[in-house]
Structure formats: C-alpha cells, structure tokens
Amino acid sequence: MIGIEAVMRLIGDLQEAELRRWIAERWVRPEPASEGYLFREVDVARIRLIVELRRELAIDEEALPVVLQLLDQVYALRRRLRAMSEALDAQAPEIRDAVRARLARFSGEDEG
Amino acid sequence: MAARNPYEVLGVKKDASEDEIRAAYRKLAKRYHPDLNPGNKEAEARFKEISGANDILSDKDKRARFDRGEIDASGAARPEHAYSRYRGFAEGEPGEKYEYHSAEGVAPEDLDDLFAFFGRGARAGRGSGGGTMRMRGADQHYSLTVDFLTAINGARQRLNLAPERSLDVTIPPGVRDGQVLRLQGQGSPGSNGGPSGDALIEIHVAPHPFFRREGDDIHLDLPVTLGEAVLGGKVTVPTPSGPVAMTIPANSNTGRVLRLKGKGVPRPDGRSGDEYVTLKLMLPEGGDAELADFVRGWARKHPYDPRRGMTP
C-alpha cells in the first residue's frame, strides 16, 4: 500500500489533478486513509492502464467510463469462468469428461 | 527472433508522416492492447511487435538511424514491461475491488445469472452425471417498498416472501430508490450440498407529502407569514430527523433558499447531506381589511417595479 506521492513518482506522464479527478469519478478506487489515499498494486496497474488508454490509444474521458465498465465486466466474467473451471476440476473424472464432451459439441456447432 | 520491418508492422509507407505513423499505431494498439484482450497470447505478441515498431518510428532520431541502416528492428523491440499489466491483477482476487457492480447502484445479478444458468441446467437433468454436481442455489429477486423517512433513517422491515416464509430486512440509512440489497444465503437452496443463493431485494422509496430528495439533499417548501417575511423571526422547520429551529432573516422574499447543514440524508462515510428550505410567502387566508387599507396607503408612497428588465 503506497500513498499518492509514491504513485506520482512511479508513473510518469500524469498530473496529480488528473489522478484526483479519476478518483472522484471512481475510475480508480484507492482506500481512503487519515492523510489522503492508500493504493494497492491493482490500483497502480489500473492507473497505468488508464494512462495508456488516454495517451497511447487516444480514448477521451467521455468514452473512458464505457471502456472501463465493459472491461470490468469482462474481467468479472473471466474470474467466474475460472472459478467454474476450478469447481469442475474438483469433480469426479466421469463428470469432467461429460462436461468436456458437451462443451466440445457446443463449439463444434459454432464452427459447422 | 527476427523482427519484422517496423514500417511493415505498422502498415505504413517509408515516407509516412508523423501523423500517419501515430494514427496507424493507435489503430493497431486499440485492437491488440493486452489488457483489452485478456487470455489472448497472439494479441500480446502482436502488441509487443507494434510497440517496438512505434518506438523506432515515432522517434525522429531512431527512425533516421533505422533508415540509414545503423540499427535494426530487433535491437529496438520493446522489452517486456518492468511492471505488471492490469490484467494480471484483474483476473485474480485483487481485481474483485473493481467488480462491475461495485460502481454505485448497479446490481450484480447479471453476473450471478451465469451460475444460476448452470444451476438450471443441472436441475433439468439433461446430460449424464450433471444431476450429482454440487451447485449453488439460484438468487431470488424481490422488491420492497419503504416509506420516505424509513429510507433516510434506516429501519428493520419484514418482507413476506411466501405465506410460510418472511425475512427481516435491515434497511441501511440513506438507501436510494432502485438500490439492491443482498441477503446472503437467503435465495434458493443449493443442490447436493451446494450453498444457497442470495436474496436480492430492490428497494422502492415512496414519495413524501412535503420532503423531496435530490441525491443526499432534502428540499422543502416552507410557508411563512407576511410578518415573518418582512420582519424575520424564529420558526420551527421539519427535517427527516425531527423539527429544528431556524431563523428567517428580515426582508426575505418568496423563493429565498436557506440551508440547514447536515440535516439531509446520512451517507456511508458518516457525514450527511443538507436540507434546503425554500421560503413561500402566504398571505392570510380570505384577505384582511386592515392589511389592505395599510398597503393601499403604503403602495402610493413607495412605488417599486419588481418586473423591470422583463420587457422582451
């Protein structure tokens, strides 16, 4: 957990006012602390992603919340899919095989 | 690894302008950015190649050296980032803080439908073996109407789910119309020892006869007498947490707004919104002869035009 000054040192090409606006918009959600904020690694990585989206991919702040919301949904779905495959891995072999066979048929239908 | 020619990678001509290179890079980066393509190894490799090509061509000096043959494309291929990419966190438990529904007011049931969907498939018993899987029960959706002041001050309220079943729901102070409360484990039972689903309760807030809510603030029209409007004075004003005393300044017009700080809706951070009181002058009902006589004499001596400047 690091403070906002440390974040500013880690990430070039970012103004503190800009980061504070992103926090106010809740695009970045550090934990509030007695003096300012505390950032986790995931928050820092998310700030880097937003900097890249803004600077390198030229996504403006009007479109950014749409992009972030869709990304958050994609990642939430992927976390659930992972949980589901872990649950499947814990099942008896015949159950795993039955599910795999069913899924294979499903993707086969897609192609054919 | 033999790196491809950066001009080919970005799909631009040898004499492309800086703007053309930037546009080509952006177009490809949007398509292949690794955080936008989780789980896609090919996109990751392409993005590395595109970034490396851009590193050379977007830098005037490096581009000139490449054109003169002083450096080759592989020498400038961008090394893997020293930092971890967002998706590395987002795909695991740390990413849960950015769960789609943690944005205020958005309910998570859409995503849990995924589990409910598989739960239904298992119950229908299609396919072999599926019926013995341990499954989380489906979430159940309910709606609950609470009165205006309950939504602000919070309360416990009973929700009848079925003739034989009811739930005591804790309404948190400041709950909003349309907000969804989740009661863990109060949905459908799981199958084969799986956990129960959750009850998701959508809150509807009934309107109030004189309070209006805007976000965390309360708005109220407060009728005042002619005497209070002209001379000022202390009045008692209703607020969601009970009546409070408020001073009306002398010479206050209809429409004047006074603020009662902290008398609005409690927020999760422990602070509260404000109550805004709009004054509304009420003349005595049915008129008053003495008042009319006085005003007739007064108006002659003190003409004023509150509508000046309103000529179109």
Interface residues (C-beta under 8 A of the other chain):
Chain A: R26 R29 R40 E41 V42 V44 A45 R46 R48 L49 E52 E56 L57 A58 Q69 L71 D72 Q73 V74 Y75 A76 L77 R78 R79 R80 R82 M84 A87 Q91 A92 E94 I95 A98 V99 R102
Chain B: Y25 R26 A29 K30 H33 D35 L36 P38 G39 Y83 S84 R85 Y86 R87 G88 F89 A90 E91 G92 P94 G95 E96 K97 Y98 E99 Y100 S102 A103 E104 L111 L114 F115 F118 G127 S128 G129 G130 T132 M133 R134
